[in-house]
């Protein structure tokens, strides 16, 4: 039986969406092709109609995760949301507790550092896009040039990602410390804005 191009596209999107969530939740090594196929409602054999390797899926899923997250930042920008609002959303218990729906940088930075190119390239491209979008949210009238805004965005994003990673790493053993980390980083970024 021949499958329509629309169904083929839907199957590929389902694989990418499932992989994007699993990669952010579990990491690259702990995400298996069989699990992704099962989550997408497809057979393992269907995977190879869409991707030659797991690495090809990982790269496309990471790009997709960035597209979703960048759109979220862009949507915040379109609604004239202040940087402080975005920081509060990022450094929230809700974001900490749902890595499968969250920031791909916080979830996959270590995998990218260990894996080298090309996953590192996907993260670098995504980070450049994040920095550009986030710097547009920083309101600094008359004081700083575009480059200074960009540097402030890099510092804020680095603190946000680091804070989120530490909060996720401590939540099981010490929920109070995890909450304190989120709060302290949020306040620290606000104080330096």
JOVEN-V502347 format. One record per residue. N is the residue number from 0. PHI is phi in degrees with one decimal (NA if undefined). BURIAL is + if it has 9 or more other C-alpha atoms within 8 Angstrom, else -. Layout:
n | phi | burial
N | PHI | BURIAL
N | PHI | BURIAL
This chain:
n | phi | burial
0 | NA | -
1 | -85.1 | -
2 | -101.6 | -
3 | -67.5 | -
4 | -61.4 | -
5 | -64.8 | -
6 | -67.7 | -
7 | -59.6 | +
8 | -62.8 | -
9 | -62.9 | -
10 | -64.5 | +
11 | -63.4 | +
12 | -61.7 | -
13 | -64.8 | +
14 | -63.7 | +
15 | -64.2 | +
16 | -62.4 | +
17 | -63.3 | +
18 | -65.4 | +
19 | -58.9 | +
20 | -67.6 | +
21 | -65.8 | +
22 | -61.3 | +
23 | -69.8 | +
24 | -82.2 | +
25 | -108.9 | +
26 | 92.7 | +
27 | -67.7 | +
28 | -63.4 | -
29 | -87.1 | -
30 | -101.6 | +
31 | -101.9 | -
32 | -60.3 | +
33 | -62.0 | -
34 | -64.3 | -
35 | -63.2 | +
36 | -60.8 | +
37 | -61.1 | +
38 | -64.4 | +
39 | -84.5 | +
40 | 76.3 | -
41 | -123.8 | +
42 | -83.8 | +
43 | -59.3 | +
44 | -62.5 | -
45 | -64.3 | +
46 | -55.2 | +
47 | -75.4 | +
48 | -77.3 | -
49 | -110.9 | -
50 | -136.8 | +
51 | -78.2 | -
52 | -142.7 | -
53 | -62.5 | -
54 | -59.0 | -
55 | -62.5 | +
56 | -65.7 | +
57 | -57.8 | +
58 | -63.8 | +
59 | -67.0 | +
60 | -66.3 | +
61 | -66.5 | +
62 | -59.4 | +
63 | -63.9 | +
64 | -62.1 | +
65 | -66.5 | +
66 | -58.0 | -
67 | -64.7 | -
68 | -67.1 | +
69 | -63.2 | +
70 | -60.9 | -
71 | -62.9 | -
72 | -66.0 | +
73 | -62.0 | +
74 | -63.2 | -
75 | -62.5 | +
76 | -62.3 | +
77 | -62.5 | -
78 | -93.0 | -
79 | 57.1 | -
80 | -71.7 | +
81 | -75.8 | +
82 | -57.1 | +
83 | -60.2 | -
84 | -66.3 | -
85 | -66.8 | +
86 | -62.4 | +
87 | -62.5 | +
88 | -64.8 | -
89 | -65.4 | +
90 | -93.8 | +
91 | -112.0 | +
92 | -61.8 | -
93 | -61.5 | -
94 | -69.8 | +
95 | -56.6 | +
96 | -86.0 | -
97 | -132.9 | +
98 | -60.6 | +
99 | -63.6 | +
100 | -111.0 | -
101 | -107.0 | +
102 | -64.7 | +
103 | -70.1 | +
104 | -67.7 | +
105 | -61.5 | +
106 | -84.0 | +
107 | -120.8 | +
108 | -59.7 | +
109 | -66.8 | -
110 | -60.2 | +
111 | -66.7 | +
112 | -64.9 | -
113 | -78.0 | -
114 | -83.6 | +
115 | 66.7 | -
116 | -66.9 | -
117 | -94.0 | -
118 | -61.6 | +
119 | -59.9 | +
120 | -65.0 | -
121 | -64.0 | +
122 | -66.9 | +
123 | -63.2 | -
124 | -63.4 | -
125 | -62.5 | +
126 | -63.7 | +
127 | -59.7 | -
128 | -65.6 | +
129 | -58.8 | +
130 | -59.5 | +
131 | -60.8 | +
132 | -66.8 | +
133 | -68.0 | +
134 | -64.9 | +
135 | -71.3 | +
136 | -84.1 | +
137 | -76.4 | +
138 | -96.0 | -
139 | -145.0 | -
140 | -60.5 | -
141 | 67.9 | -
142 | -96.0 | -
143 | -122.0 | +
144 | -75.6 | -
145 | -55.1 | -
146 | -64.6 | -
147 | -66.2 | -
148 | -62.4 | +
149 | -62.6 | +
150 | -62.9 | -
151 | -62.4 | +
152 | -63.6 | +
153 | -63.2 | +
154 | -63.0 | -
155 | -62.4 | +
156 | -64.5 | +
157 | -62.9 | -
158 | -65.8 | +
159 | -62.8 | +
160 | -63.2 | +
161 | -60.8 | +
162 | -62.4 | +
163 | -65.1 | +
164 | -61.0 | +
165 | -65.5 | +
166 | -64.0 | +
167 | -67.8 | +
168 | -70.1 | -
169 | -105.1 | +
170 | -59.1 | +
171 | -67.3 | -
172 | -86.3 | -
173 | -149.6 | -
174 | -57.1 | +
175 | -64.8 | -
176 | -62.5 | +
177 | -58.4 | +
178 | -63.4 | +
179 | -63.8 | -
180 | -62.1 | +
181 | -56.9 | +
182 | -65.4 | +
183 | -64.3 | -
184 | -67.4 | +
185 | -58.4 | +
186 | -65.7 | -
187 | -63.0 | -
188 | -70.6 | +
189 | -60.4 | -
190 | -65.5 | -
191 | -96.1 | -
192 | -80.1 | -
